[in-house]
């Protein structure tokens, strides 16, 4: 990152913000800032102001991925100057809300969408140029039901550019 650049970290919890600020100070990072915010509701960043959004398996922790992607789209610079590059998990089969396991939710598994629904959420948010950069099988889950196929969890990396 250039000295003139700036990194803005967003988190929902004060504990993670405190930890991030402590680490930035410990390592001498001067062009970073950490803000409290809910990425589903309102990312605390100005419209059309960000070059790049990155995320590593955080979007699956949201309950409405489309709203999250819409917020990312809002803050990215227009005219192909803003992009997002994210890594997340997708599933071969989504589960019902009443079947969610809290531990699996926190591991980004039970909140996972199918790849098709995940990409569709990105497109519904306004992105037209969506590219899968990488895709790898992460794990198979045996739901313990004889007549059911194992649920495959796949790690994907995606790039999307704001037109």
NUTOR-885184 format. One record per atom (N, C-alpha, C): x, y, z; residue number from 1; residue in one letter; atom name. Coordinates in Angstrom, 2 decimals. Layout:
<rec <X; Y; Z>; NUM; A; CA>,
...
REM end
This chain:
<rec <0.84; -1.18; 0.00>; 1; X; N>,
<rec <0.00; 0.00; 0.00>; 1; X; CA>,
<rec <0.89; 1.24; 0.00>; 1; X; C>,
<rec <0.54; 2.19; -0.81>; 2; X; N>,
<rec <1.28; 3.45; -0.87>; 2; X; CA>,
<rec <1.06; 4.24; 0.43>; 2; X; C>,
<rec <2.01; 5.08; 0.75>; 3; X; N>,
<rec <1.89; 5.91; 1.95>; 3; X; CA>,
<rec <0.69; 6.84; 1.89>; 3; X; C>,
<rec <0.25; 7.18; 0.67>; 4; X; N>,
<rec <-0.88; 8.08; 0.54>; 4; X; CA>,
<rec <-2.21; 7.35; 0.62>; 4; X; C>,
<rec <-2.18; 6.03; 0.60>; 5; X; N>,
<rec <-3.40; 5.25; 0.67>; 5; X; CA>,
<rec <-3.95; 5.18; 2.07>; 5; X; C>,
<rec <-5.13; 4.59; 2.19>; 6; X; N>,
<rec <-5.78; 4.48; 3.49>; 6; X; CA>,
<rec <-6.56; 3.17; 3.52>; 6; X; C>,
<rec <-6.51; 2.52; 4.65>; 7; X; N>,
<rec <-7.27; 1.30; 4.86>; 7; X; CA>,
<rec <-8.30; 1.58; 5.95>; 7; X; C>,
<rec <-9.55; 1.18; 5.68>; 8; X; N>,
<rec <-10.62; 1.33; 6.66>; 8; X; CA>,
<rec <-11.14; -0.06; 6.99>; 8; X; C>,
<rec <-11.06; -0.43; 8.25>; 9; X; N>,
<rec <-11.60; -1.70; 8.71>; 9; X; CA>,
<rec <-12.95; -1.46; 9.37>; 9; X; C>,
<rec <-13.88; -2.36; 9.12>; 10; X; N>,
<rec <-15.23; -2.25; 9.68>; 10; X; CA>,
<rec <-15.50; -3.50; 10.52>; 10; X; C>,
<rec <-16.06; -3.30; 11.70>; 11; X; N>,
<rec <-16.48; -4.46; 12.50>; 11; X; CA>,
<rec <-17.70; -4.08; 13.32>; 11; X; C>,
<rec <-18.48; -5.09; 13.65>; 12; X; N>,
<rec <-19.71; -4.91; 14.41>; 12; X; CA>,
<rec <-19.45; -4.89; 15.91>; 12; X; C>,
<rec <-18.32; -5.44; 16.34>; 13; X; N>,
<rec <-18.06; -5.57; 17.77>; 13; X; CA>,
<rec <-16.95; -4.65; 18.24>; 13; X; C>,
<rec <-17.15; -4.05; 19.38>; 14; X; N>,
<rec <-16.15; -3.15; 19.96>; 14; X; CA>,
<rec <-14.87; -3.90; 20.33>; 14; X; C>,
<rec <-15.00; -5.17; 20.74>; 15; X; N>,
<rec <-13.82; -5.95; 21.10>; 15; X; CA>,
<rec <-12.87; -6.12; 19.92>; 15; X; C>,
<rec <-13.42; -6.42; 18.74>; 16; X; N>,
<rec <-12.57; -6.59; 17.56>; 16; X; CA>,
<rec <-11.97; -5.26; 17.10>; 16; X; C>,
<rec <-12.72; -4.20; 17.24>; 17; X; N>,
<rec <-12.19; -2.87; 16.88>; 17; X; CA>,
<rec <-11.04; -2.50; 17.81>; 17; X; C>,
<rec <-11.18; -2.78; 19.08>; 18; X; N>,
<rec <-10.12; -2.50; 20.05>; 18; X; CA>,
<rec <-8.87; -3.31; 19.71>; 18; X; C>,
<rec <-9.06; -4.59; 19.40>; 19; X; N>,
<rec <-7.93; -5.45; 19.05>; 19; X; CA>,
<rec <-7.24; -4.95; 17.77>; 19; X; C>,
<rec <-8.03; -4.56; 16.78>; 20; X; N>,
<rec <-7.46; -4.06; 15.52>; 20; X; CA>,
<rec <-6.66; -2.78; 15.75>; 20; X; C>,
<rec <-7.21; -1.88; 16.55>; 21; X; N>,
<rec <-6.50; -0.63; 16.84>; 21; X; CA>,
<rec <-5.19; -0.90; 17.58>; 21; X; C>,
<rec <-5.22; -1.81; 18.54>; 22; X; N>,
<rec <-4.01; -2.17; 19.29>; 22; X; CA>,
<rec <-2.94; -2.76; 18.35>; 22; X; C>,
<rec <-3.36; -3.63; 17.44>; 23; X; N>,
<rec <-2.41; -4.22; 16.50>; 23; X; CA>,
<rec <-1.85; -3.19; 15.53>; 23; X; C>,
<rec <-2.67; -2.27; 15.08>; 24; X; N>,
<rec <-2.19; -1.22; 14.18>; 24; X; CA>,
<rec <-1.14; -0.36; 14.88>; 24; X; C>,
<rec <-1.40; -0.03; 16.12>; 25; X; N>,
<rec <-0.44; 0.78; 16.88>; 25; X; CA>,
<rec <0.85; -0.01; 17.15>; 25; X; C>,
<rec <0.69; -1.26; 17.53>; 26; X; N>,
<rec <1.84; -2.12; 17.83>; 26; X; CA>,
<rec <2.78; -2.25; 16.63>; 26; X; C>,
<rec <2.21; -2.32; 15.42>; 27; X; N>,
<rec <3.01; -2.52; 14.21>; 27; X; CA>,
<rec <3.31; -1.21; 13.46>; 27; X; C>,
<rec <2.86; -0.10; 14.00>; 28; X; N>,
<rec <3.19; 1.19; 13.40>; 28; X; CA>,
<rec <2.41; 1.54; 12.14>; 28; X; C>,
<rec <1.22; 0.95; 11.96>; 29; X; N>,
<rec <0.42; 1.29; 10.79>; 29; X; CA>,
<rec <-0.26; 2.63; 11.03>; 29; X; C>,
<rec <0.06; 3.61; 10.20>; 30; X; N>,
<rec <-0.45; 4.97; 10.42>; 30; X; CA>,
<rec <-1.63; 5.32; 9.50>; 30; X; C>,
<rec <-1.75; 4.63; 8.39>; 31; X; N>,
<rec <-2.81; 4.98; 7.45>; 31; X; CA>,
<rec <-3.97; 3.97; 7.49>; 31; X; C>,
<rec <-4.31; 3.56; 8.71>; 32; X; N>,
<rec <-5.45; 2.67; 8.90>; 32; X; CA>,
<rec <-6.41; 3.32; 9.90>; 32; X; C>,
<rec <-7.68; 2.97; 9.71>; 33; X; N>,
<rec <-8.73; 3.49; 10.57>; 33; X; CA>,
<rec <-9.75; 2.38; 10.76>; 33; X; C>,
<rec <-10.32; 2.28; 11.93>; 34; X; N>,
<rec <-11.29; 1.23; 12.21>; 34; X; CA>,
<rec <-12.60; 1.87; 12.68>; 34; X; C>,
<rec <-13.69; 1.45; 12.03>; 35; X; N>,
<rec <-15.00; 2.02; 12.30>; 35; X; CA>,
<rec <-15.99; 0.95; 12.72>; 35; X; C>,
<rec <-16.87; 1.34; 13.62>; 36; X; N>,
<rec <-17.95; 0.45; 14.06>; 36; X; CA>,
<rec <-19.08; 0.52; 13.04>; 36; X; C>,
<rec <-19.55; -0.62; 12.57>; 37; X; N>,
<rec <-20.65; -0.60; 11.62>; 37; X; CA>,
<rec <-21.19; -1.98; 11.32>; 37; X; C>,
<rec <-22.39; -1.98; 10.79>; 38; X; N>,
<rec <-23.08; -3.20; 10.37>; 38; X; CA>,
<rec <-23.07; -3.21; 8.84>; 38; X; C>,
<rec <-22.33; -4.16; 8.26>; 39; X; N>,
<rec <-22.16; -4.18; 6.81>; 39; X; CA>,
<rec <-23.45; -4.50; 6.06>; 39; X; C>,
<rec <-24.44; -5.04; 6.75>; 40; X; N>,
<rec <-25.73; -5.31; 6.12>; 40; X; CA>,
<rec <-26.60; -4.07; 6.05>; 40; X; C>,
<rec <-26.48; -3.20; 7.04>; 41; X; N>,
<rec <-27.39; -2.07; 7.16>; 41; X; CA>,
<rec <-26.82; -0.77; 6.59>; 41; X; C>,
<rec <-25.62; -0.42; 7.03>; 42; X; N>,
<rec <-25.01; 0.83; 6.56>; 42; X; CA>,
<rec <-23.52; 0.80; 6.89>; 42; X; C>,
<rec <-22.72; 0.60; 5.85>; 43; X; N>,
<rec <-21.27; 0.66; 6.04>; 43; X; CA>,
<rec <-20.92; 2.13; 6.27>; 43; X; C>,
<rec <-20.22; 2.45; 7.35>; 44; X; N>,
<rec <-19.94; 3.85; 7.68>; 44; X; CA>,
<rec <-18.82; 4.45; 6.81>; 44; X; C>,
<rec <-19.10; 4.50; 5.52>; 45; X; N>,
<rec <-18.16; 5.04; 4.53>; 45; X; CA>,
<rec <-19.00; 5.79; 3.49>; 45; X; C>,
<rec <-18.45; 6.87; 2.95>; 46; X; N>,
<rec <-19.16; 7.71; 1.99>; 46; X; CA>,
<rec <-19.43; 6.95; 0.68>; 46; X; C>,
<rec <-20.48; 7.33; 0.00>; 47; X; N>,
<rec <-20.83; 6.78; -1.31>; 47; X; CA>,
<rec <-19.68; 7.00; -2.30>; 47; X; C>,
<rec <-19.48; 6.01; -3.18>; 48; X; N>,
<rec <-18.56; 6.15; -4.33>; 48; X; CA>,
<rec <-17.15; 6.61; -3.94>; 48; X; C>,
<rec <-16.61; 6.11; -2.82>; 49; X; N>,
<rec <-15.35; 6.63; -2.32>; 49; X; CA>,
<rec <-14.23; 5.59; -2.16>; 49; X; C>,
<rec <-14.53; 4.33; -2.39>; 50; X; N>,
<rec <-13.58; 3.26; -2.08>; 50; X; CA>,
<rec <-13.08; 2.59; -3.35>; 50; X; C>,
<rec <-11.76; 2.33; -3.39>; 51; X; N>,
<rec <-11.16; 1.63; -4.53>; 51; X; CA>,
<rec <-11.37; 0.12; -4.46>; 51; X; C>,
<rec <-11.23; -0.44; -3.27>; 52; X; N>,
<rec <-11.24; -1.88; -3.12>; 52; X; CA>,
<rec <-11.86; -2.30; -1.80>; 52; X; C>,
<rec <-12.74; -3.30; -1.87>; 53; X; N>,
<rec <-13.29; -3.94; -0.68>; 53; X; CA>,
<rec <-12.82; -5.38; -0.69>; 53; X; C>,
<rec <-12.25; -5.82; 0.44>; 54; X; N>,
<rec <-11.85; -7.21; 0.58>; 54; X; CA>,
<rec <-12.59; -7.80; 1.78>; 54; X; C>,
<rec <-12.84; -9.10; 1.71>; 55; X; N>,
<rec <-13.50; -9.79; 2.80>; 55; X; CA>,
<rec <-13.09; -11.26; 2.74>; 55; X; C>,
<rec <-12.85; -11.82; 3.89>; 56; X; N>,
<rec <-12.48; -13.22; 3.98>; 56; X; CA>,
<rec <-13.47; -13.93; 4.89>; 56; X; C>,
<rec <-14.49; -14.52; 4.29>; 57; X; N>,
<rec <-15.49; -15.33; 4.99>; 57; X; CA>,
<rec <-16.23; -14.55; 6.08>; 57; X; C>,
<rec <-16.57; -13.30; 5.78>; 58; X; N>,
<rec <-17.35; -12.50; 6.71>; 58; X; CA>,
<rec <-18.79; -12.36; 6.22>; 58; X; C>,
<rec <-18.97; -12.29; 4.93>; 59; X; N>,
<rec <-20.30; -12.05; 4.37>; 59; X; CA>,
<rec <-21.25; -13.19; 4.73>; 59; X; C>,
<rec <-20.74; -14.40; 4.86>; 60; X; N>,
<rec <-21.60; -15.51; 5.26>; 60; X; CA>,
<rec <-22.14; -15.36; 6.68>; 60; X; C>,
<rec <-21.57; -14.47; 7.46>; 61; X; N>,
<rec <-22.08; -14.22; 8.81>; 61; X; CA>,
<rec <-23.27; -13.27; 8.80>; 61; X; C>,
<rec <-23.56; -12.69; 7.63>; 62; X; N>,
<rec <-24.72; -11.80; 7.53>; 62; X; CA>,
<rec <-25.96; -12.62; 7.18>; 62; X; C>,
<rec <-27.10; -12.11; 7.58>; 63; X; N>,
<rec <-28.35; -12.83; 7.28>; 63; X; CA>,
<rec <-28.91; -12.45; 5.92>; 63; X; C>,
<rec <-28.52; -11.28; 5.40>; 64; X; N>,
<rec <-29.01; -10.85; 4.09>; 64; X; CA>,
<rec <-27.81; -10.45; 3.22>; 64; X; C>,
<rec <-27.33; -11.41; 2.46>; 65; X; N>,
<rec <-26.14; -11.17; 1.63>; 65; X; CA>,
<rec <-26.38; -10.09; 0.59>; 65; X; C>,
<rec <-27.57; -10.05; 0.01>; 66; X; N>,
<rec <-27.87; -9.05; -1.03>; 66; X; CA>,
<rec <-27.74; -7.64; -0.47>; 66; X; C>,
<rec <-28.26; -7.40; 0.74>; 67; X; N>,
<rec <-28.12; -6.08; 1.36>; 67; X; CA>,
<rec <-26.65; -5.74; 1.59>; 67; X; C>,
<rec <-25.88; -6.73; 2.00>; 68; X; N>,
<rec <-24.45; -6.52; 2.23>; 68; X; CA>,
<rec <-23.75; -6.14; 0.93>; 68; X; C>,
<rec <-24.02; -6.88; -0.14>; 69; X; N>,
<rec <-23.41; -6.56; -1.43>; 69; X; CA>,
<rec <-23.89; -5.21; -1.96>; 69; X; C>,
<rec <-25.12; -4.84; -1.66>; 70; X; N>,
<rec <-25.64; -3.54; -2.08>; 70; X; CA>,
<rec <-24.88; -2.41; -1.37>; 70; X; C>,
<rec <-24.56; -2.62; -0.10>; 71; X; N>,
<rec <-23.78; -1.64; 0.66>; 71; X; CA>,
<rec <-22.35; -1.53; 0.10>; 71; X; C>,
<rec <-21.77; -2.66; -0.24>; 72; X; N>,
<rec <-20.43; -2.64; -0.84>; 72; X; CA>,
<rec <-20.48; -1.89; -2.17>; 72; X; C>,
<rec <-21.47; -2.18; -2.98>; 73; X; N>,
<rec <-21.62; -1.51; -4.26>; 73; X; CA>,
<rec <-21.75; 0.01; -4.07>; 73; X; C>,
<rec <-22.50; 0.41; -3.05>; 74; X; N>,
<rec <-22.72; 1.84; -2.78>; 74; X; CA>,
<rec <-21.42; 2.58; -2.51>; 74; X; C>,
<rec <-20.52; 1.98; -1.76>; 75; X; N>,
<rec <-19.30; 2.70; -1.36>; 75; X; CA>,
<rec <-18.18; 2.64; -2.39>; 75; X; C>,
<rec <-18.25; 1.69; -3.34>; 76; X; N>,
<rec <-17.19; 1.58; -4.35>; 76; X; CA>,
<rec <-17.26; 2.73; -5.36>; 76; X; C>,
<rec <-16.09; 3.12; -5.83>; 77; X; N>,
<rec <-16.01; 4.14; -6.88>; 77; X; CA>,
<rec <-16.61; 3.60; -8.17>; 77; X; C>,
<rec <-17.31; 4.45; -8.93>; 78; X; N>,
<rec <-17.92; 4.01; -10.19>; 78; X; CA>,
<rec <-16.92; 3.98; -11.35>; 78; X; C>,
<rec <-17.43; 3.63; -12.50>; 79; X; N>,
<rec <-16.67; 3.66; -13.77>; 79; X; CA>,
<rec <-15.48; 2.69; -13.75>; 79; X; C>,
<rec <-15.70; 1.51; -13.21>; 80; X; N>,
<rec <-14.70; 0.44; -13.18>; 80; X; CA>,
<rec <-13.46; 0.81; -12.35>; 80; X; C>,
<rec <-13.60; 1.80; -11.46>; 81; X; N>,
<rec <-12.50; 2.20; -10.59>; 81; X; CA>,
<rec <-12.58; 1.50; -9.24>; 81; X; C>,
<rec <-13.74; 0.94; -8.91>; 82; X; N>,
<rec <-13.93; 0.27; -7.63>; 82; X; CA>,
<rec <-14.24; -1.20; -7.84>; 82; X; C>,
<rec <-13.63; -2.04; -7.01>; 83; X; N>,
<rec <-13.91; -3.49; -7.12>; 83; X; CA>,
<rec <-13.91; -4.13; -5.76>; 83; X; C>,
<rec <-14.51; -5.31; -5.69>; 84; X; N>,
<rec <-14.43; -6.13; -4.48>; 84; X; CA>,
<rec <-13.79; -7.45; -4.85>; 84; X; C>,
<rec <-12.97; -7.93; -3.94>; 85; X; N>,
<rec <-12.39; -9.26; -4.05>; 85; X; CA>,
<rec <-12.64; -9.94; -2.72>; 85; X; C>,
<rec <-13.40; -11.01; -2.77>; 86; X; N>,
<rec <-13.82; -11.67; -1.54>; 86; X; CA>,
<rec <-13.58; -13.17; -1.61>; 86; X; C>,
<rec <-13.44; -13.74; -0.45>; 87; X; N>,
<rec <-13.37; -15.19; -0.31>; 87; X; CA>,
<rec <-14.47; -15.58; 0.65>; 87; X; C>,
<rec <-15.20; -16.62; 0.32>; 88; X; N>,
<rec <-16.29; -17.05; 1.18>; 88; X; CA>,
<rec <-16.57; -18.52; 0.93>; 88; X; C>,
<rec <-17.53; -19.06; 1.67>; 89; X; N>,
<rec <-17.93; -20.45; 1.50>; 89; X; CA>,
<rec <-19.31; -20.51; 0.87>; 89; X; C>,
<rec <-19.50; -21.47; -0.03>; 90; X; N>,
<rec <-20.81; -21.76; -0.61>; 90; X; CA>,
<rec <-21.11; -23.23; -0.35>; 90; X; C>,
<rec <-22.36; -23.58; -0.51>; 91; X; N>,
<rec <-22.79; -24.94; -0.18>; 91; X; CA>,
<rec <-23.53; -25.58; -1.35>; 91; X; C>,
<rec <-23.52; -26.89; -1.39>; 92; X; N>,
<rec <-24.27; -27.59; -2.43>; 92; X; CA>,
<rec <-25.76; -27.61; -2.11>; 92; X; C>,
<rec <-26.09; -27.35; -0.83>; 93; X; N>,
<rec <-27.49; -27.37; -0.41>; 93; X; CA>,
<rec <-27.67; -26.44; 0.78>; 93; X; C>,
<rec <-28.54; -25.43; 0.62>; 94; X; N>,
<rec <-28.83; -24.53; 1.73>; 94; X; CA>,
<rec <-29.72; -25.24; 2.74>; 94; X; C>,
<rec <-29.59; -24.83; 4.00>; 95; X; N>,
<rec <-30.41; -25.46; 5.04>; 95; X; CA>,
<rec <-31.49; -24.49; 5.52>; 95; X; C>,
<rec <-32.54; -25.03; 6.07>; 96; X; N>,
<rec <-33.64; -24.23; 6.59>; 96; X; CA>,
<rec <-33.18; -23.50; 7.85>; 96; X; C>,
<rec <-33.81; -22.35; 8.10>; 97; X; N>,
<rec <-33.45; -21.53; 9.26>; 97; X; CA>,
<rec <-33.60; -22.31; 10.57>; 97; X; C>,
<rec <-34.59; -23.19; 10.65>; 98; X; N>,
<rec <-34.79; -23.93; 11.90>; 98; X; CA>,
<rec <-33.78; -25.07; 12.10>; 98; X; C>,
<rec <-32.96; -25.33; 11.10>; 99; X; N>,
<rec <-31.93; -26.38; 11.20>; 99; X; CA>,
<rec <-30.53; -25.82; 11.46>; 99; X; C>,
<rec <-30.44; -24.50; 11.61>; 100; X; N>,
<rec <-29.13; -23.87; 11.78>; 100; X; CA>,
<rec <-28.51; -24.25; 13.12>; 100; X; C>,
<rec <-27.24; -24.62; 13.04>; 101; X; N>,
<rec <-26.44; -24.94; 14.22>; 101; X; CA>,
<rec <-25.56; -23.72; 14.48>; 101; X; C>,
<rec <-25.59; -23.20; 15.71>; 102; X; N>,
<rec <-24.85; -21.96; 16.03>; 102; X; CA>,
<rec <-23.36; -22.08; 15.75>; 102; X; C>,
<rec <-22.77; -23.22; 16.06>; 103; X; N>,
<rec <-21.34; -23.41; 15.81>; 103; X; CA>,
<rec <-21.04; -23.39; 14.31>; 103; X; C>,
<rec <-21.90; -24.06; 13.54>; 104; X; N>,
<rec <-21.72; -24.06; 12.08>; 104; X; CA>,
<rec <-21.97; -22.67; 11.49>; 104; X; C>,
<rec <-22.87; -21.89; 12.10>; 105; X; N>,
<rec <-23.10; -20.53; 11.62>; 105; X; CA>,
<rec <-21.84; -19.69; 11.83>; 105; X; C>,
<rec <-21.26; -19.78; 13.01>; 106; X; N>,
<rec <-20.04; -19.01; 13.31>; 106; X; CA>,
<rec <-18.85; -19.47; 12.48>; 106; X; C>,
<rec <-18.92; -20.68; 11.95>; 107; X; N>,
<rec <-17.86; -21.19; 11.06>; 107; X; CA>,
<rec <-18.17; -20.89; 9.60>; 107; X; C>,
<rec <-19.17; -20.05; 9.35>; 108; X; N>,
<rec <-19.57; -19.63; 7.99>; 108; X; CA>,
<rec <-20.13; -20.77; 7.15>; 108; X; C>,
<rec <-20.62; -21.81; 7.79>; 109; X; N>,
<rec <-21.12; -22.97; 7.06>; 109; X; CA>,
<rec <-22.64; -22.94; 6.93>; 109; X; C>,
<rec <-23.36; -22.80; 8.05>; 110; X; N>,
<rec <-24.81; -22.85; 7.99>; 110; X; CA>,
<rec <-25.43; -21.59; 7.39>; 110; X; C>,
<rec <-24.68; -20.51; 7.28>; 111; X; N>,
<rec <-25.17; -19.32; 6.60>; 111; X; CA>,
<rec <-24.86; -19.30; 5.12>; 111; X; C>,
<rec <-24.22; -20.35; 4.64>; 112; X; N>,
<rec <-23.78; -20.39; 3.24>; 112; X; CA>,
<rec <-24.94; -20.56; 2.28>; 112; X; C>,
<rec <-24.84; -19.86; 1.15>; 113; X; N>,
<rec <-25.77; -20.02; 0.04>; 113; X; CA>,
<rec <-25.16; -20.97; -0.98>; 113; X; C>,
<rec <-25.97; -21.44; -1.92>; 114; X; N>,
<rec <-25.40; -22.16; -3.05>; 114; X; CA>,
<rec <-24.60; -21.15; -3.87>; 114; X; C>,
<rec <-23.68; -21.65; -4.68>; 115; X; N>,
<rec <-22.87; -20.76; -5.51>; 115; X; CA>,
<rec <-23.77; -19.91; -6.40>; 115; X; C>,
<rec <-24.79; -20.50; -6.97>; 116; X; N>,
<rec <-25.70; -19.78; -7.85>; 116; X; CA>,
<rec <-26.41; -18.65; -7.11>; 116; X; C>,
<rec <-26.91; -18.92; -5.90>; 117; X; N>,
<rec <-27.61; -17.89; -5.13>; 117; X; CA>,
<rec <-26.65; -16.82; -4.63>; 117; X; C>,
<rec <-25.43; -17.19; -4.30>; 118; X; N>,
<rec <-24.42; -16.23; -3.85>; 118; X; CA>,
<rec <-24.10; -15.24; -4.97>; 118; X; C>,
<rec <-23.83; -15.77; -6.15>; 119; X; N>,
<rec <-23.51; -14.91; -7.30>; 119; X; CA>,
<rec <-24.73; -14.07; -7.69>; 119; X; C>,
<rec <-25.91; -14.67; -7.61>; 120; X; N>,
<rec <-27.14; -13.93; -7.91>; 120; X; CA>,
<rec <-27.30; -12.75; -6.95>; 120; X; C>,
<rec <-26.96; -12.93; -5.66>; 121; X; N>,
<rec <-27.04; -11.84; -4.68>; 121; X; CA>,
<rec <-26.10; -10.70; -5.06>; 121; X; C>,
<rec <-24.93; -11.05; -5.56>; 122; X; N>,
<rec <-23.96; -10.03; -5.99>; 122; X; CA>,
<rec <-24.53; -9.26; -7.18>; 122; X; C>,
<rec <-25.09; -9.97; -8.14>; 123; X; N>,
<rec <-25.65; -9.32; -9.33>; 123; X; CA>,
<rec <-26.86; -8.46; -9.00>; 123; X; C>,
<rec <-27.73; -8.94; -8.10>; 124; X; N>,
<rec <-28.91; -8.16; -7.70>; 124; X; CA>,
<rec <-28.51; -6.86; -7.01>; 124; X; C>,
<rec <-27.32; -6.84; -6.41>; 125; X; N>,
<rec <-26.83; -5.63; -5.75>; 125; X; CA>,
<rec <-26.33; -4.59; -6.75>; 125; X; C>,
<rec <-26.19; -4.97; -8.03>; 126; X; N>,
<rec <-25.79; -4.01; -9.05>; 126; X; CA>,
<rec <-24.55; -4.40; -9.84>; 126; X; C>,
<rec <-23.80; -5.38; -9.36>; 127; X; N>,
<rec <-22.58; -5.78; -10.08>; 127; X; CA>,
<rec <-22.96; -6.55; -11.34>; 127; X; C>,
<rec <-22.28; -6.24; -12.45>; 128; X; N>,
<rec <-22.55; -6.95; -13.70>; 128; X; CA>,
<rec <-21.37; -7.82; -14.10>; 128; X; C>,
<rec <-20.19; -7.46; -13.67>; 129; X; N>,
<rec <-18.98; -8.19; -14.05>; 129; X; CA>,
<rec <-18.50; -8.99; -12.84>; 129; X; C>,
<rec <-18.97; -10.23; -12.71>; 130; X; N>,
<rec <-18.65; -11.09; -11.57>; 130; X; CA>,
<rec <-17.81; -12.25; -12.08>; 130; X; C>,
<rec <-16.64; -12.44; -11.48>; 131; X; N>,
<rec <-15.71; -13.47; -11.93>; 131; X; CA>,
<rec <-15.27; -14.34; -10.75>; 131; X; C>,
<rec <-15.36; -15.65; -10.92>; 132; X; N>,
<rec <-14.85; -16.56; -9.91>; 132; X; CA>,
<rec <-13.36; -16.75; -10.16>; 132; X; C>,
<rec <-12.55; -16.36; -9.19>; 133; X; N>,
<rec <-11.09; -16.44; -9.31>; 133; X; CA>,
<rec <-10.54; -17.80; -8.89>; 133; X; C>,
<rec <-11.21; -18.44; -7.92>; 134; X; N>,
<rec <-10.73; -19.70; -7.39>; 134; X; CA>,
<rec <-11.90; -20.44; -6.75>; 134; X; C>,
<rec <-11.84; -21.76; -6.80>; 135; X; N>,
<rec <-12.91; -22.59; -6.24>; 135; X; CA>,
<rec <-12.30; -23.91; -5.80>; 135; X; C>,
<rec <-12.46; -24.24; -4.50>; 136; X; N>,
<rec <-11.89; -25.48; -3.96>; 136; X; CA>,
<rec <-12.85; -26.10; -2.96>; 136; X; C>,
<rec <-12.97; -27.41; -3.01>; 137; X; N>,
<rec <-13.76; -28.12; -2.02>; 137; X; CA>,
<rec <-13.14; -27.90; -0.65>; 137; X; C>,
<rec <-13.94; -27.46; 0.30>; 138; X; N>,
<rec <-13.48; -27.18; 1.66>; 138; X; CA>,
<rec <-13.76; -28.37; 2.58>; 138; X; C>,
<rec <-14.99; -28.90; 2.51>; 139; X; N>,
<rec <-15.36; -30.04; 3.34>; 139; X; CA>,
<rec <-16.68; -30.64; 2.87>; 139; X; C>,
<rec <-16.94; -31.85; 3.35>; 140; X; N>,
<rec <-18.24; -32.49; 3.16>; 140; X; CA>,
<rec <-18.83; -32.73; 4.53>; 140; X; C>,
<rec <-20.11; -32.42; 4.68>; 141; X; N>,
<rec <-20.78; -32.62; 5.95>; 141; X; CA>,
<rec <-21.77; -33.76; 5.82>; 141; X; C>,
<rec <-21.69; -34.70; 6.71>; 142; X; N>,
<rec <-22.65; -35.78; 6.78>; 142; X; CA>,
<rec <-23.70; -35.35; 7.79>; 142; X; C>,
<rec <-24.90; -35.10; 7.33>; 143; X; N>,
<rec <-25.97; -34.60; 8.20>; 143; X; CA>,
<rec <-26.54; -35.69; 9.11>; 143; X; C>,
<rec <-26.05; -36.91; 8.98>; 144; X; N>,
<rec <-26.51; -37.99; 9.85>; 144; X; CA>,
<rec <-27.84; -38.59; 9.44>; 144; X; C>,
<rec <-28.30; -38.28; 8.25>; 145; X; N>,
<rec <-29.56; -38.83; 7.75>; 145; X; CA>,
<rec <-29.23; -39.75; 6.59>; 145; X; C>,
<rec <-29.69; -40.98; 6.69>; 146; X; N>,
<rec <-29.33; -42.00; 5.70>; 146; X; CA>,
<rec <-29.72; -41.65; 4.28>; 146; X; C>,
<rec <-30.88; -41.08; 4.09>; 147; X; N>,
<rec <-31.39; -40.83; 2.73>; 147; X; CA>,
<rec <-30.93; -39.50; 2.14>; 147; X; C>,
<rec <-30.03; -38.82; 2.82>; 148; X; N>,
<rec <-29.59; -37.51; 2.35>; 148; X; CA>,
<rec <-28.15; -37.54; 1.85>; 148; X; C>,
<rec <-27.90; -36.79; 0.77>; 149; X; N>,
<rec <-26.55; -36.64; 0.27>; 149; X; CA>,
<rec <-25.73; -35.80; 1.25>; 149; X; C>,
<rec <-24.43; -36.00; 1.22>; 150; X; N>,
<rec <-23.55; -35.14; 2.02>; 150; X; CA>,
<rec <-23.59; -33.74; 1.45>; 150; X; C>,
<rec <-23.55; -32.77; 2.33>; 151; X; N>,
<rec <-23.53; -31.38; 1.90>; 151; X; CA>,
<rec <-22.08; -30.98; 1.66>; 151; X; C>,
<rec <-21.81; -30.49; 0.46>; 152; X; N>,
<rec <-20.46; -30.04; 0.13>; 152; X; CA>,
<rec <-20.32; -28.55; 0.40>; 152; X; C>,
<rec <-19.24; -28.20; 1.07>; 153; X; N>,
<rec <-18.92; -26.80; 1.35>; 153; X; CA>,
<rec <-17.69; -26.46; 0.51>; 153; X; C>,
<rec <-17.80; -25.43; -0.30>; 154; X; N>,
<rec <-16.74; -25.05; -1.22>; 154; X; CA>,
<rec <-16.27; -23.63; -0.93>; 154; X; C>,
<rec <-14.97; -23.44; -0.96>; 155; X; N>,
<rec <-14.38; -22.11; -0.81>; 155; X; CA>,
<rec <-14.27; -21.48; -2.19>; 155; X; C>,
<rec <-14.76; -20.25; -2.30>; 156; X; N>,
<rec <-14.65; -19.53; -3.57>; 156; X; CA>,
<rec <-14.06; -18.14; -3.34>; 156; X; C>,
<rec <-13.34; -17.68; -4.33>; 157; X; N>,
<rec <-12.85; -16.31; -4.36>; 157; X; CA>,
<rec <-13.47; -15.64; -5.56>; 157; X; C>,
<rec <-14.00; -14.44; -5.34>; 158; X; N>,
<rec <-14.77; -13.73; -6.36>; 158; X; CA>,
<rec <-14.27; -12.31; -6.52>; 158; X; C>,
<rec <-14.24; -11.88; -7.77>; 159; X; N>,
<rec <-13.94; -10.48; -8.09>; 159; X; CA>,
<rec <-15.17; -9.90; -8.78>; 159; X; C>,
<rec <-15.55; -8.72; -8.35>; 160; X; N>,
<rec <-16.66; -8.00; -9.00>; 160; X; CA>,
<rec <-16.29; -6.53; -9.10>; 160; X; C>,
<rec <-16.55; -5.94; -10.25>; 161; X; N>,
<rec <-16.18; -4.56; -10.52>; 161; X; CA>,
<rec <-17.45; -3.73; -10.66>; 161; X; C>,
<rec <-17.43; -2.55; -10.07>; 162; X; N>,
<rec <-18.56; -1.63; -10.21>; 162; X; CA>,
<rec <-18.42; -0.88; -11.53>; 162; X; C>,
<rec <-19.44; -0.98; -12.36>; 163; X; N>,
<rec <-19.44; -0.30; -13.67>; 163; X; CA>,
<rec <-19.62; 1.19; -13.51>; 163; X; C>,
REM end
